[in-house]
Amino acid sequence: MPVLRNQVQAGEVRDRACETLPTGVTHIREYVGSMSSELAKMARVQGDERLACLLELAAEMAKR
């Protein structure tokens, strides 16, 4: 299973998240993306715009 974080090798930073992901990981990412979107809506309703923006960012990252 690929590591989903940046790694430094020979002075270069490689983004391993762009590699093809196994099916189980894809399902988890879909779940995290959906849940983050819903939590962002809830945070916005409660007036926490900063948290809402961070959760939307997490949702976008999960789609990649």
DORO-31055 format. One record per residue: x, y, z of N, C-alpha, C in turn; residue number from 1. Coordinates in Angstrom, 2 decimals. Each point is the difference from the previous one (the first is absolute). Layout:
N
(pt (X,Y,Z),(X,Y,Z),(X,Y,Z),NUM),
...
This chain:
64
(pt (0.85,-1.17,0.00),(-0.85,1.17,0.00),(0.90,1.23,0.00),1),
(pt (-0.28,1.00,-0.86),(0.86,1.18,-0.06),(-0.18,0.88,1.23),2),
(pt (1.07,0.66,0.36),(-0.05,0.95,1.10),(-0.61,1.29,-0.54),3),
(pt (-0.98,0.55,0.69),(-0.72,1.17,-0.49),(0.51,1.28,0.63),4),
(pt (1.28,0.22,-0.13),(0.61,1.24,0.49),(1.22,0.28,-0.86),5),
(pt (0.50,1.20,0.10),(1.18,0.37,-0.76),(1.23,-0.67,0.59),6),
(pt (0.88,-0.45,-0.88),(1.25,-0.61,0.45),(1.16,0.70,-0.71),7),
(pt (1.10,0.11,0.69),(1.19,0.60,-0.59),(0.94,-1.13,-0.38),8),
(pt (0.35,-0.05,-1.29),(0.95,-0.99,-0.49),(0.93,0.69,-0.99),9),
(pt (1.28,-0.10,0.22),(1.02,0.59,-0.86),(-0.26,1.50,-0.21),10),
(pt (-0.44,0.69,1.05),(-0.21,1.44,-0.08),(-1.30,0.41,-0.67),11),
(pt (-0.84,-0.94,-0.37),(-1.26,0.34,-0.66),(-1.17,-0.36,0.90),12),
(pt (-1.05,0.79,-0.09),(-1.23,-0.31,0.73),(-0.96,-0.61,-0.99),13),
(pt (-0.45,-1.19,0.31),(-0.94,-0.69,-0.89),(-1.35,-0.08,0.69),14),
(pt (-1.04,0.29,-0.74),(-1.34,-0.10,0.55),(-0.55,-1.37,-0.33),15),
(pt (-0.01,-0.89,0.98),(-0.44,-1.38,-0.22),(-1.51,-0.11,-0.11),16),
(pt (-0.73,1.05,0.39),(-1.46,-0.05,-0.05),(-0.52,-0.04,-1.42),17),
(pt (0.83,0.30,-0.99),(-0.44,0.00,-1.40),(0.04,-1.40,-0.61),18),
(pt (0.59,-0.95,0.67),(0.06,-1.36,-0.52),(-1.38,-0.66,0.05),19),
(pt (-0.18,-1.03,-0.81),(-1.25,-0.74,0.02),(-0.19,-0.64,1.37),20),
(pt (-1.19,0.15,0.54),(-0.27,-0.50,1.35),(-0.78,-1.31,-0.07),21),
(pt (0.22,-0.90,0.95),(-0.79,-1.23,0.07),(-1.47,0.32,0.25),22),
(pt (-0.88,-0.92,-0.36),(-1.43,0.21,0.11),(-0.43,0.40,1.40),23),
(pt (0.47,-0.66,1.03),(-0.39,0.32,1.37),(0.35,1.43,0.38),24),
(pt (1.15,0.46,-0.43),(0.42,1.36,0.30),(-0.89,0.99,-0.73),25),
(pt (-0.37,-0.33,-1.23),(-0.89,0.86,-0.77),(-1.33,0.18,0.71),26),
(pt (-0.56,-1.07,0.54),(-1.26,0.08,0.73),(0.14,0.85,1.26),27),
(pt (1.10,-0.14,0.69),(0.24,0.79,1.20),(0.09,1.48,-0.36),28),
(pt (0.69,0.30,-1.09),(0.14,1.40,-0.43),(-1.35,0.59,-0.37),29),
(pt (-0.86,-0.80,-0.64),(-1.34,0.47,-0.33),(-0.78,0.30,1.28),30),
(pt (0.10,-0.87,0.97),(-0.69,0.19,1.28),(0.51,1.26,0.70),31),
(pt (1.31,0.14,0.08),(0.59,1.17,0.66),(-0.41,1.28,-0.72),32),
(pt (-0.02,-0.03,-1.32),(-0.41,1.17,-0.77),(-1.44,0.38,0.28),33),
(pt (-0.88,-0.97,0.00),(-1.42,0.26,0.26),(-0.22,0.50,1.43),34),
(pt (0.65,-0.66,0.94),(-0.16,0.39,1.40),(0.57,1.41,0.24),35),
(pt (1.12,0.30,-0.60),(0.60,1.33,0.16),(-0.90,1.08,-0.57),36),
(pt (-0.63,-0.28,-1.13),(-0.94,0.97,-0.59),(-1.18,0.26,0.92),37),
(pt (-0.54,-1.06,0.57),(-1.13,0.15,0.92),(0.41,0.76,1.26),38),
(pt (1.16,-0.32,0.54),(0.49,0.70,1.19),(0.27,1.47,-0.29),39),
(pt (0.47,0.30,-1.21),(0.23,1.39,-0.39),(-1.32,0.78,0.02),40),
(pt (-1.07,-0.61,-0.51),(-1.31,0.66,0.03),(-0.44,0.26,1.43),41),
(pt (0.20,-0.99,0.86),(-0.39,0.16,1.41),(0.80,1.11,0.67),42),
(pt (1.30,0.05,-0.27),(0.85,1.03,0.60),(-0.44,1.38,-0.48),43),
(pt (-0.34,0.11,-1.27),(-0.42,1.29,-0.55),(-1.32,0.46,0.66),44),
(pt (-0.93,-0.92,0.20),(-1.26,0.34,0.66),(0.25,0.50,1.41),45),
(pt (1.01,-0.55,0.66),(0.33,0.40,1.36),(0.86,1.27,0.04),46),
(pt (0.35,0.53,-1.18),(0.76,1.24,-0.06),(1.50,-0.16,0.03),47),
(pt (0.49,-1.21,-0.16),(1.45,-0.23,0.02),(0.51,-0.13,-1.44),48),
(pt (0.21,1.15,-0.63),(0.40,0.04,-1.40),(1.40,-0.60,-0.21),49),
(pt (0.89,0.24,0.92),(1.37,-0.53,-0.14),(-0.02,-1.53,-0.01),50),
(pt (-0.71,-0.60,0.92),(-0.11,-1.46,0.04),(-0.68,-0.51,-1.26),51),
(pt (-1.04,0.70,-0.45),(-0.70,-0.41,-1.22),(0.95,-0.02,-1.19),52),
(pt (0.84,1.00,-0.10),(0.95,0.07,-1.12),(1.02,-1.14,0.07),53),
(pt (0.48,-0.29,1.20),(0.95,-1.10,0.16),(-0.63,-1.35,-0.35),54),
(pt (-1.24,-0.19,0.40),(-0.70,-1.25,-0.32),(-0.27,-0.12,-1.50),55),
(pt (-0.31,1.12,-0.65),(-0.17,-0.03,-1.45),(1.31,-0.34,-0.69),56),
(pt (1.09,0.49,0.53),(1.31,-0.33,-0.55),(0.27,-1.50,0.14),57),
(pt (-0.33,-0.55,1.16),(0.16,-1.44,0.20),(-0.86,-0.80,-0.99),58),
(pt (-1.21,0.48,-0.25),(-0.87,-0.66,-0.96),(0.60,0.02,-1.40),59),
(pt (0.57,1.13,-0.38),(0.64,0.11,-1.31),(1.22,-0.91,-0.10),60),
(pt (0.79,-0.05,1.06),(1.19,-0.86,0.00),(-0.40,-1.47,-0.13),61),
(pt (-1.09,-0.37,0.60),(-0.45,-1.40,-0.06),(-0.44,-0.38,-1.41),62),
(pt (-0.39,0.97,-0.82),(-0.42,-0.28,-1.38),(1.18,-0.27,-0.92),63),
(pt (1.19,0.41,0.40),(1.18,-0.14,-0.88),(0.60,-1.36,0.05),64),
